[in-house]
């Protein structure tokens, strides 16, 4: 046996020994939750030391019933209210031992076999704080899930030419270069539909910021991971399917996302920069206000006061 092979096997044994908690936050998620739970068993064949927690934010549908009746041993934690995504994660992590890795999943994720084991192996590295998988659309296309830190230049580029075109020319927040998704790399942040938090990150970072309620909480958390000296790592050998919901179909969600984008930027930049950042989002909405109520909601939210 070569030294390289021995190291791989030792890493695998260490990963298997690491306690893992899978946390799924639900809010009227009955339509998609069953599919995720069905995909968990094949993905956990090599990761036996795992607990599964469904945190329900006061759903009015059968989300909790689906979780309780599933063949997997699932612990259901009902919050009795909807305090947001970050608050639900914090409610679950408060019940976990400090040495437990945390896999956060949206209910509309579908795991492919081997994905969890491949993510977990990266958390053994002492400088890794968050590991994110390769995310694919239901048709198998690689989703553009990797992001750069929000900036004035990136927001204005997106406002003037649109997010997709800005990404294609390398000026947007979204990373659109297909080559960037073919091999592992460090990233600023990635969409939070599926991410694994290492025990060392949990120890250094603490709780998720509940003031964001929904959207930007993963941007904030991954920034704090990087600020602590740990890495956010993309692992393409771990693949998941994201069915996805488009926030652009909902004026209410688009407005919420806009407010949290501004709130996040304001915390890390000066007043003048924040005014210009807000202006870029307003310009995005204004230039496209004729298209939909959603774009008009973005414009309105960008012009309203936003607290810290």
Secondary structure, 3 states (H helix, E strand, C coil): CCHHHHHHHHHHHHHHHCCEEEEEEECCCHHHHHHHHHHHHHHCCCCCCEEEEEEECCCCCCHHHHHHHCCCCEEEEECCCCCCHHHHHHHHHCCCCCCCEEEEEECCEEECCCHHHHHHHHCCCCCEEEEEEEEECCCCCECCCEECCCCHHHHHHHHHHCHHHHHHCCCCCECCCHHHHCCCEECCEECCCEEEECHHHHHHHCCCCHHHCCCCHHHHHHHHHHHCCCEEEEEEEEEEEECCCCHHHCHHHHHHHHHHHHHHHHHHCCHHHHHHHHHHHHHHHHHCCCCCHHHHHHHHHHHCCCCC
